[in-house]
Amino acid sequence: MELTQIFTLAAKEFRDRMRNRWVLAVALVFTVFSLVIAYFGGAQQGAVGFRSIEVTIASLVSLVIYLIPLIALLLGFDAIVGERERGSLDLLLALPITRLELLLGKYLGLAAALTLSTLAGFGLVAVLLYQQLSWAGLYHYFGFMISSVLLGLAFLSLAVLLSVVARERTRASGMAIALWFFFVLVFDLLLLGVLVATGGHFGGDVFAWLLLLNPADVFRILNVFSLDDVRTLYGLSTIVPASLGSQGLLGGVMVLWIVLPLLVARWRFR
């Protein structure tokens, strides 16, 4: 495996995303939604304007869970299958490049575009809210930004895996939307349904550890447990043990969600 080959492919993929203004559009979406939530998130309680970093992060967590996974899946679902349909995949593989180098180059280029748009969008909000945020508030906000990037990279890995598995671009797009529905909407409802159906007997630590099977839930717990007020606001402190709230553990789980789908994609692509 040659790093030069990987970085060349990644740079080409990144330039393509920059050329079609994709990064600018996503960064603008993040900025607008974040500002609206930061200033109008407490309107239902009769308050308008920036209130606290705890309330801001709690509101932004809900935005990120819905928006970033969808953007990541739509960004990467055609990374491989799109090349196959255009007939350029055979040409790429005929060059002195391995399948692993092609896969990693595609992923790293898309990951750079997604990371830049996420950091640019949320970073601009941090600049605008700098006067209202203390140093502690900025620390927690930067932690939220990093966890948002990890969430996007995790779903981008799943998108690349779908792109390798699918044989048609339309099928890959359908699988990407279905995956978004499952992790963002259906997964928690299934766990809650099992909890209610069993009368609460299926719960405790088992229920909490099952949340790690969903990267969106890992992101939620990672941000909820970073602030006491946010933890109380979400109510997860009653079902998630403190041992599961370790930032090191949750960060490691997020890294696994990034690495494991890529390993499966590499095996399938070979």
Secondary structure by P-SEA (a helix, b strand, c coil): ccaaaaaaaaaaaaaaaaaaaaaaaaaaaaaaaaaaaaccccccccccccccaaaaaaaaaaaaaccaaaaaaaacccccaaaaaacaaaaaaaccccaaaaaaaaaaaaaaaaaaaaaaaaaaaaaaacccccaaaaaaaaaaaaaaaaaaaaaaaaaaaaaaacccaaaaaaaaaaaaaaacccaaaaaaaaaaaacccccaaaaaaaccccaaaaaaaaaaaccaaaaaaaccccccccccccaaaaaaaaaaaacaaaaaaaaaac
